[in-house]
Structures are given as C-alpha cells and as structure tokens.
Amino acid sequence: MHPQDVYAPTPRGESQLRSTSTTLSAAELELLVRFDGLLTLQQVLDGLSEPARASFQGVFAHLQNTGLLQLVEADPLTLTWNADVRSLARAVGEEEVDAGLSSLQRSGFYVQIARQRQSRVPQPGRPLTAVVVEDEPTLAKFTTMLLTLSGFEVRHAADRAEVVAQIRRPPVPDVILLDVMLPDADGFDILERVRQHPVLKDVPVVMLTAKATRESVIRGISLGADGYITKPCSAEGLLQVVRTVLGLPQDADLKAWNQHAPR
C-alpha cells in the first residue's frame, strides 16, 4: 500500500452504491464513496476526519478482502495535476490541501443507497406514517401520491416551519424523505437535528435529492442518513429503499401491509 496508489470500487463495490439494500456500515460506505479511481490513497486519507482516520486501516482492509475495492492504474495526467495543485498550495502558504476536492465535488454522481436502521420489522398494527420534505411541487406531488397509494399516511413539508411542525406532529413518523436544498433550510442541518432529538433520533431518514456529488453523499452518510438517493429516481426504486430502511422484505406489498393496520 503506497500513498500514491489509486483505488476504485470493483463492480461488486459499485453495486453496493446503487443498491437499495446494503449491509455495509456507515464507515464502509463513506470510505467506498471516496475512492473514485482518481484520488490517491494519500488524498483520501487527507480528507478523512480524525475518527475515520483512526479506523481507516481496518475498514480499508475489509473493503479489499470482501472484493469491494481494487487497485487501479493511475492516470498520469491526473497525478501530474494533483502534484501541481499541491505545489501551488505550498507556494501560497497552505499547510494542507485536499487536491481531490474537485473530484469529490463533481456533479452527476449517481447513488441509490439504503440500509436498515431498525433492529426489528415494524408490525402491521397501525398505518405507517411518512414525512416528505420537498419544496419542488411536482416532485412533492409525485412522492406523496406514490406513498399514499402504497397505504402510507403522508405529511408534506416545503420549508423550515412546516418541517418542524410535521416531524414533531404525532404520531412519530416511521420514515422521513428529506430533500437537501430547501428555500430557507439545509437538509443536512435538519438531518443533524433529527439525529440529536431524543424522540426522533431513531427514525429512518432517506435523503432524496439532486445534490449529486460525492462530497454531499459522504456528508449525508456521516450525519446518519439511512438512505441516499440522487434524483431522478424510479417509483419502484424509491419504494425498495423505503422497504429497506423500515426493515421490510423487498417483496413486501406496502399497500397490503398498511391495509392490515386498523385505522
């Protein structure tokens, strides 16, 4: 393992980033997202937080041993560009620079990640409740209608005040679908507050957003998102993610599940 080595997900690793049901931990997902076939090992390390760096060796070895990460041939032009960026940073007096930041921020990165939060499957003793946080009217209508037709009781929020009202309104939601870019709020800030709330902290949250960069995916996962879907997505793909974060089988009929609940 050399600092200038370049790694990328294997086809199996890529499938974990497009999977609507993954068993990888947050630390494993966050590291797998960072390796894009362009960043060197040193650049990946430089971009990690202290806790992530402390566990890096074990997580990195696990990704390799399970066939999710592979060593690839470095692009000479990319390595030259990265070296030039580091030299420029030193010249202007910066002690550290993430030479791969532009790679992390590239748009158009597609993921469809979901992992189960709850340790047990919710029993069909009541209708499931979903909160949809989306300010774009067409997407809000599509998502609300899809979940309503699947038997969910859906509450919609489009701005900060509505988000606070809807997620705190009883009953506690079973799942929150959360956009990142809202007119007067940041979805990542909302996610962070949900994870700190004593009642809401265990509610599954799926980021459903056009914020399609590795940087944003890493942030969502590190803050505790259970799913991250970049738009546009298919109706069935979205329902598969919802099933996963709720701990329901992928062949579960959500409408039938909710219809068994007394209203």
C-alpha positions as CSV (number, residue, x, y, z in Angstrom):
1,M,0.0,0.0,0.0
2,H,1.7,3.2,-1.3
3,P,0.5,6.8,-0.7
4,Q,0.2,7.4,-4.4
5,D,-1.7,4.2,-5.1
6,V,-5.2,4.8,-6.7
7,Y,-8.2,2.6,-5.8
8,A,-11.7,2.3,-7.2
9,P,-14.7,0.2,-6.4
10,T,-15.0,-3.1,-8.1
11,P,-18.2,-3.9,-10.0
12,R,-19.4,-5.5,-6.8
13,G,-18.5,-2.4,-4.9
14,E,-20.3,-0.2,-7.4
15,S,-23.4,-2.3,-6.9
16,Q,-23.3,-1.5,-3.2
17,L,-23.5,2.2,-4.1
18,R,-26.5,1.5,-6.4
19,S,-28.1,-1.0,-4.1
20,T,-31.5,-0.4,-2.4
21,S,-30.4,-2.8,0.3
22,T,-26.8,-2.7,1.6
23,T,-25.4,-4.3,4.7
24,L,-22.3,-2.0,4.7
25,S,-21.7,0.2,7.7
26,A,-21.7,3.9,7.5
27,A,-17.9,3.9,7.8
28,E,-17.6,1.4,5.0
29,L,-20.0,3.3,2.7
30,E,-18.3,6.7,3.4
31,L,-14.9,5.3,2.5
32,L,-16.1,3.4,-0.6
33,V,-17.7,6.6,-1.9
34,R,-14.4,8.4,-1.6
35,F,-12.4,6.0,-3.9
36,D,-13.2,7.1,-7.4
37,G,-10.2,5.9,-9.5
38,L,-8.7,9.4,-9.4
39,L,-7.8,10.2,-5.9
40,T,-4.6,8.8,-4.5
41,L,-4.6,6.9,-1.2
42,Q,-2.9,9.9,0.5
43,Q,-5.6,12.3,-0.8
44,V,-8.3,10.1,0.6
45,L,-6.5,10.0,3.9
46,D,-6.1,13.8,3.9
47,G,-9.8,14.2,3.5
48,L,-10.8,12.0,6.4
49,S,-11.9,13.2,9.9
50,E,-9.8,12.1,12.8
51,P,-12.2,9.3,13.9
52,A,-12.4,8.0,10.3
53,R,-8.6,8.1,10.0
54,A,-8.2,6.1,13.2
55,S,-10.4,3.3,11.9
56,F,-9.1,3.6,8.3
57,Q,-6.8,0.5,8.3
58,G,-9.5,-1.9,9.4
59,V,-12.2,-0.5,7.1
60,F,-9.9,-0.3,4.1
61,A,-8.7,-3.9,4.6
62,H,-12.3,-5.1,4.9
63,L,-13.4,-3.4,1.7
64,Q,-10.4,-5.1,-0.1
65,N,-10.9,-8.5,1.5
66,T,-14.6,-8.6,0.6
67,G,-13.9,-7.7,-3.0
68,L,-15.4,-4.2,-3.0
69,L,-12.3,-2.2,-3.6
70,Q,-9.4,-2.7,-6.1
71,L,-6.1,-1.1,-7.0
72,V,-6.3,0.5,-10.4
73,E,-3.7,2.1,-12.7
74,A,-3.3,5.8,-12.0
75,D,-3.9,8.2,-14.8
76,P,-0.6,10.1,-15.3
77,L,-2.3,13.3,-16.2
78,T,-4.4,13.2,-13.0
79,L,-1.3,12.6,-10.9
80,T,0.5,15.4,-12.6
81,W,-2.4,17.8,-12.0
82,N,-2.7,16.8,-8.3
83,A,1.1,17.4,-7.8
84,D,0.7,20.8,-9.4
85,V,-2.2,21.7,-7.1
86,R,-0.2,20.6,-4.0
87,S,2.8,22.7,-5.2
88,L,0.6,25.7,-5.7
89,A,-0.9,25.3,-2.2
90,R,2.5,25.1,-0.6
91,A,3.6,28.2,-2.6
92,V,0.7,30.3,-1.1
93,G,1.4,29.1,2.4
94,E,-1.3,26.5,2.9
95,E,-0.2,23.6,5.2
96,E,-2.8,21.1,3.9
97,V,-4.8,20.9,0.7
98,D,-7.3,18.3,-0.5
99,A,-6.1,18.0,-4.1
100,G,-9.0,15.8,-4.8
101,L,-11.7,18.2,-3.7
102,S,-12.7,19.0,-7.3
103,S,-13.2,15.3,-7.8
104,L,-15.4,15.0,-4.7
105,Q,-17.5,17.9,-5.9
106,R,-18.1,16.7,-9.4
107,S,-21.8,16.7,-10.2
108,G,-23.7,13.9,-11.7
109,F,-22.7,11.2,-9.2
110,Y,-25.4,8.6,-9.1
111,V,-26.2,6.6,-5.9
112,Q,-29.1,4.7,-4.6
113,I,-28.1,3.6,-1.1
114,A,-30.2,2.2,1.7
115,R,-29.6,0.3,4.9
116,Q,-31.9,-0.8,7.7
117,R,-31.9,1.3,10.8
118,Q,-34.5,-0.5,12.9
119,S,-33.5,-3.8,14.5
120,R,-36.9,-5.3,14.1
121,V,-39.6,-5.2,11.4
122,P,-42.5,-2.8,12.3
123,Q,-45.6,-4.9,12.9
124,P,-48.8,-4.1,10.9
125,G,-50.6,-2.8,14.0
126,R,-51.1,0.7,12.6
127,P,-50.7,2.5,9.3
128,L,-47.1,3.6,8.6
129,T,-46.5,7.4,8.5
130,A,-44.1,9.2,6.2
131,V,-43.0,12.8,6.2
132,V,-42.0,14.1,2.7
133,V,-39.7,17.2,2.9
134,E,-39.7,18.6,-0.7
135,D,-40.2,22.2,-2.0
136,E,-40.5,21.3,-5.7
137,P,-44.2,21.0,-6.2
138,T,-44.1,18.3,-9.0
139,L,-41.7,16.1,-7.1
140,A,-43.6,16.6,-3.8
141,K,-46.8,15.6,-5.5
142,F,-45.2,12.5,-7.1
143,T,-43.6,11.3,-3.9
144,T,-46.7,12.0,-1.8
145,M,-49.0,10.2,-4.3
146,L,-46.7,7.2,-4.5
147,L,-46.6,6.7,-0.8
148,T,-50.3,7.4,-0.3
149,L,-51.1,4.8,-3.0
150,S,-48.9,2.4,-1.0
151,G,-51.0,2.9,2.1
152,F,-48.9,5.4,4.0
153,E,-50.3,8.4,5.9
154,V,-48.2,11.1,4.3
155,R,-47.4,14.6,5.8
156,H,-45.7,17.1,3.5
157,A,-43.4,20.0,4.3
158,A,-41.8,22.5,2.0
159,D,-40.0,25.0,4.3
160,R,-38.4,25.1,7.7
161,A,-41.6,26.0,9.7
162,E,-43.5,23.1,8.0
163,V,-40.7,20.7,8.6
164,V,-40.7,21.4,12.3
165,A,-44.5,21.2,12.5
166,Q,-44.8,17.9,10.5
167,I,-41.9,15.9,12.0
168,R,-43.0,16.8,15.6
169,R,-46.7,16.2,15.0
170,P,-47.9,12.9,16.5
171,P,-47.6,10.1,15.7
172,V,-43.8,9.9,15.3
173,P,-43.1,9.3,11.6
174,D,-41.9,5.9,10.5
175,V,-39.7,7.4,7.8
176,I,-38.6,10.8,6.6
177,L,-37.8,11.5,3.0
178,L,-35.6,14.6,3.1
179,D,-34.5,17.0,0.3
180,V,-31.2,18.7,0.8
181,M,-31.9,22.1,-0.9
182,L,-34.9,23.9,0.7
183,P,-35.7,27.6,0.3
184,D,-34.9,28.6,3.9
185,A,-33.2,25.5,5.3
186,D,-30.4,23.0,4.7
187,G,-31.5,19.3,4.7
188,F,-28.2,18.3,6.3
189,D,-28.9,20.6,9.2
190,I,-32.3,19.1,9.5
191,L,-30.8,15.6,9.5
192,E,-28.3,16.6,12.2
193,R,-31.1,18.0,14.4
194,V,-33.3,14.8,13.9
195,R,-30.4,12.6,15.0
196,Q,-29.9,14.8,18.1
197,H,-33.6,14.8,19.0
198,P,-34.5,12.3,21.8
199,V,-37.8,11.2,20.2
200,L,-36.8,11.4,16.5
201,K,-33.2,10.1,16.6
202,D,-34.1,6.6,15.6
203,V,-36.5,7.5,12.8
204,P,-35.1,6.3,9.4
205,V,-34.2,9.2,7.1
206,V,-33.7,9.0,3.4
207,M,-32.0,11.9,1.6
208,L,-33.9,12.3,-1.8
209,T,-32.1,15.0,-3.6
210,A,-30.5,16.4,-6.8
211,K,-27.4,17.2,-4.7
212,A,-25.4,14.6,-6.6
213,T,-21.8,14.9,-5.5
214,R,-19.5,12.5,-3.6
215,E,-19.0,15.3,-1.1
216,S,-22.7,15.5,-0.3
217,V,-23.2,11.8,-0.2
218,I,-20.3,11.5,2.3
219,R,-21.8,14.2,4.4
220,G,-25.3,12.6,4.5
221,I,-24.0,9.2,5.4
222,S,-21.7,10.7,8.1
223,L,-24.6,12.6,9.7
224,G,-26.7,9.4,10.0
225,A,-28.8,9.2,6.8
226,D,-30.1,5.6,6.3
227,G,-30.6,6.1,2.6
228,Y,-29.3,8.5,-0.1
229,I,-31.0,8.6,-3.5
230,T,-29.9,11.0,-6.2
231,K,-32.7,12.4,-8.5
232,P,-34.3,11.4,-10.7
233,C,-35.2,8.0,-9.4
234,S,-37.8,5.4,-10.3
235,A,-41.0,4.8,-8.3
236,E,-40.1,1.2,-7.6
237,G,-36.5,2.2,-6.6
238,L,-37.9,4.6,-4.1
239,L,-40.2,2.0,-2.6
240,Q,-37.4,-0.5,-2.4
241,V,-35.4,2.0,-0.4
242,V,-38.3,2.6,1.9
243,R,-38.8,-1.1,2.5
244,T,-35.1,-1.5,3.3
245,V,-34.8,1.3,5.9
246,L,-38.0,0.1,7.6
247,G,-36.7,-3.5,7.7
248,L,-39.4,-4.9,5.4
249,P,-38.8,-7.7,2.9
250,Q,-38.3,-6.4,-0.7
251,D,-41.2,-8.5,-1.9
252,A,-43.5,-6.9,0.8
253,D,-46.6,-5.3,-0.6
254,L,-46.6,-1.9,1.2
255,K,-50.3,-1.3,0.4
256,A,-51.3,-4.7,1.8
257,W,-49.1,-4.1,4.8
258,N,-50.8,-0.9,5.6
259,Q,-54.3,-2.2,4.9
260,H,-53.8,-4.8,7.6
261,A,-53.4,-1.9,10.1
262,P,-56.6,-0.8,11.9
263,R,-57.5,2.8,11.2
